Amino acid sequence: MAREFSTVGVVGLGTMGAGIVEVFARNGIDVVAVEISAPALERGRATLKGSTDRAVAKGKLAEADRDALHERVHFAVGLDALHSVDLVIEAVPEHLDLKQRIFAELDRVCGPETILATNTSSLSVTEISVATSRPNQVIGIHFFNPAPVMKLVEVVRTVVTAPEVVADVEALCARLGKVDVTINDRAGFIANALLFGYLNHAVGMFEAHYATREDIDAAMKLGCGLPMGPLALMDLIGLDTAYEILDTMYRRGGRDRRHAPVPLLKQMVTAGLLGRKSGRGFYTYERPGSPVVVPDEATPLATDGALADGARAIAKVGVVGSGTMATGIIEVFAKAGYEVVSVTRGMEKSAKVCEAVKTSLNKGVVRGKLAEADRDAALGRISWSATLDHLADVDLVVEAVVEELSVKKALFASLDEICKPGVVLATTTSSLPVIDVAMATQRPADVVGLHFFNPAPVMPLVEVVRTIRTSPEATATARAVCAALGKTGVVCGDRSGFIVNALLFPYLNDAVKMLEASYSTADDIDHAMKLGCGYPMGPFELLDVVGLDVSLAIQRELYLELREPGFAPAPLLEHLVTAGYLGRKTRRGFRDHSHR
Ligand SMILES: NC(=O)c1ccc[n+]([C@@H]2O[C@H](COP(=O)([O-])OP(=O)(O)OC[C@H]3O[C@@H](n4cnc5c(N)ncnc54)[C@H](O)[C@@H]3O)[C@@H](O)[C@H]2O)c1
């Protein structure tokens, strides 16, 4: 029978500790909540109160339940108050020596049966455990931020943790309504090992002025459906904590440069910009501890639909190509009220594209999302052509032909001869350097990337790629067009993978490497990212949807461009592709989809 935990202790009531106290108290367990000083204790108490008051205001917690919850929590300064608890969870700052000191002290204060747990994100649970005389009763219980919300708990066993201790903690997690994954003691466990390289990379993009904080965050939220962008997440985690986690992962995890904290992080921590908890990090908050972002000097000015920064007026748009992307893009422009000239390589192809656009618009009508009159008006705005000459009077051309540089270059050279001056020429390439395409024309200042996501009518994001030759007016025009399409245009530099793919695919590749190393299973890794980080799909689910061949090709490009050893494609990914297991489209990838 699982052991009964009636009273638990929590040490450190910061970002995580205060949330962990709430989790236990909500589930009817008495808590002794301990801090280092009276002011810190008051801060912890205020955090708990703020969080439970918000839950009441949102109707998620009854007032009586909140009051009962608070009665279950006993606050104290100093570890001595923990003498008779059944379990202690430590959530003090991420420093090994501090944690070891606390565990040695807990070992002295607590009864011999008490289980001692750490909430560390990256330190070795084993090294913490040997500071006590009971390493077999020491375990990692890694909650996710915010602890009352996130469903996942990583239970970390060391080589000496007693199996019954693991079983007792697993049962406790179930009682708390959490989903646990039990793993061995390795830097970053599952979720952080996959998350922090990505977060650090995003900070690096920001530091390099590759894109703004708003655009980096919007790209990952809208392009991947993540609950928060990486920089907002860094602010939530706390930049000091994130720095320590990265630093430990770098030292413990094979000195992968991707975990070496970006210098800006250290500077921000030194300057006291710790994120939400200090009221300022990448963003500025209403006050310390508040989740409400307020405008600051870096906040972009709202343009209210006006043409900003010399953006040119666009009325007529040419779309070149006859594939999935071109079809979706034609529909998007026509629906938004633009006159569209579609150019394909023959009227037969045009007829097919026309059919596809009609089918898609009709679906909108059937679903009640589009009025019949609007469908007809949209179709009426499109003209179909098989010759580029019909692009002589358009204001913007969007190229969406095959992903081959020579083809795109030849097309841009022709557009250069045909189109009137001042036209913005856009390529939808997802992997080729936009500058190569731009230099095929005599007007590279007017060339941008417009990277739509598939399916274009649905996905709210467009990456606007500016090369080192693109003019500010062309960039502003592209951005204004995105806004007129009802999409968010994020501006970024002309680097492999732009924002989304550059941040997404290395993470997916890391997940494959983790599976390959037999650290965990595909199911547990998928669970960890969905329940610990709120991702809409786990990495293996997503890889099977995207296609393993496509993923491998993108990862290869990133590796070739950046020469980052950590970006080398996972051998398992290569082997699956070689074996023809490409994901859902071949009914087998990381999972078998043949029965679905
Ligand atoms: N922030 C996150 O998103 C997150 C997520 C999961 C796990 N963690 C881990 O949780 C732990 C705590 O991180 P955090 O972000 O909550 O840190 P934090 O800085 O927000 O809070 C740490 C708290 O510990 C208190 N403290 C320091 N020394 C103490 C002592 N000797 N005795 C009692 N209390 C003491 C501090 O006063 C502070 O309130 C770290 O190990 C971290 O890696 C953090």
The ligand as a Tripos MOL2 file, in Angstrom:
@<TRIPOS>MOLECULE
LIG
   44    48     1     0     0
SMALL
NO_CHARGES

@<TRIPOS>ATOM
      1 N1         11.2820   28.9450  -12.4390 N.am      1 LIG1
      2 C1         10.8770   27.8650  -13.0460 C.2       1 LIG1
      3 O1         10.1840   27.9640  -14.0660 O.2       1 LIG1
      4 C2         11.2240   26.5080  -12.5060 C.ar      1 LIG1
      5 C3         10.5020   25.3880  -12.9700 C.ar      1 LIG1
      6 C4         10.7720   24.1410  -12.3990 C.ar      1 LIG1
      7 C5         11.7570   24.0130  -11.4550 C.ar      1 LIG1
      8 N2         12.4700   25.1090  -11.0360 N.ar      1 LIG1
      9 C6         13.4860   24.9010   -9.9960 C.3       1 LIG1
     10 O2         12.8910   25.2630   -8.7550 O.3       1 LIG1
     11 C7         13.8800   25.7630   -7.8760 C.3       1 LIG1
     12 C8         13.4650   27.1460   -7.4060 C.3       1 LIG1
     13 O3         13.4220   28.0260   -8.5250 O.3       1 LIG1
     14 P1         12.5460   29.3550   -8.5170 P.3       1 LIG1
     15 O4         12.4460   29.8050   -9.9120 O.co2     1 LIG1
     16 O5         11.3110   29.1310   -7.7260 O.co2     1 LIG1
     17 O6         13.5150   30.3470   -7.7010 O.3       1 LIG1
     18 P2         13.1750   31.7240   -7.0020 P.3       1 LIG1
     19 O7         14.4080   32.5170   -7.0210 O.co2     1 LIG1
     20 O8         11.9430   32.3170   -7.5720 O.co2     1 LIG1
     21 O9         12.8170   31.3070   -5.4840 O.3       1 LIG1
     22 C9         13.7410   30.7380   -4.6000 C.3       1 LIG1
     23 C10        13.2750   31.0060   -3.1730 C.3       1 LIG1
     24 O10        14.1130   30.2990   -2.2540 O.3       1 LIG1
     25 C11        14.2990   31.1010   -1.1190 C.3       1 LIG1
     26 N3         15.4960   30.6650   -0.3900 N.ar      1 LIG1
     27 C12        16.7900   30.9110   -0.6870 C.ar      1 LIG1
     28 N4         17.5910   30.3280    0.2270 N.ar      1 LIG1
     29 C13        16.7860   29.6950    1.1230 C.ar      1 LIG1
     30 C14        17.0280   28.9330    2.2940 C.ar      1 LIG1
     31 N5         18.2700   28.7070    2.7370 N.pl3     1 LIG1
     32 N6         15.9770   28.4560    2.9820 N.ar      1 LIG1
     33 C15        14.7130   28.6870    2.5620 C.ar      1 LIG1
     34 N7         14.4380   29.4060    1.4450 N.ar      1 LIG1
     35 C16        15.4640   29.8990    0.7380 C.ar      1 LIG1
     36 C17        14.4050   32.5050   -1.6830 C.3       1 LIG1
     37 O11        14.1340   33.4780   -0.6850 O.3       1 LIG1
     38 C18        13.3610   32.4890   -2.8020 C.3       1 LIG1
     39 O12        12.0930   32.9120   -2.3330 O.3       1 LIG1
     40 C19        15.1940   25.7410   -8.6530 C.3       1 LIG1
     41 O13        15.8780   24.5620   -8.3460 O.3       1 LIG1
     42 C20        14.7210   25.7550  -10.0940 C.3       1 LIG1
     43 O14        15.6490   25.1930  -10.9670 O.3       1 LIG1
     44 C21        12.2000   26.3400  -11.5320 C.ar      1 LIG1
@<TRIPOS>BOND
     1     1     2 1
     2     2     3 2
     3     2     4 1
     4     4     5 ar
     5     4    44 ar
     6     5     6 ar
     7     6     7 ar
     8     7     8 ar
     9     8     9 1
    10     8    44 ar
    11     9    10 1
    12     9    42 1
    13    10    11 1
    14    11    12 1
    15    11    40 1
    16    12    13 1
    17    13    14 1
    18    14    15 2
    19    14    16 1
    20    14    17 1
    21    17    18 1
    22    18    19 2
    23    18    20 1
    24    18    21 1
    25    21    22 1
    26    22    23 1
    27    23    24 1
    28    23    38 1
    29    24    25 1
    30    25    26 1
    31    25    36 1
    32    26    27 ar
    33    26    35 ar
    34    27    28 ar
    35    28    29 ar
    36    29    30 ar
    37    29    35 ar
    38    30    31 1
    39    30    32 ar
    40    32    33 ar
    41    33    34 ar
    42    34    35 ar
    43    36    37 1
    44    36    38 1
    45    38    39 1
    46    40    41 1
    47    40    42 1
    48    42    43 1
@<TRIPOS>SUBSTRUCTURE
     1 LIG1         1 GROUP 0 **** ****
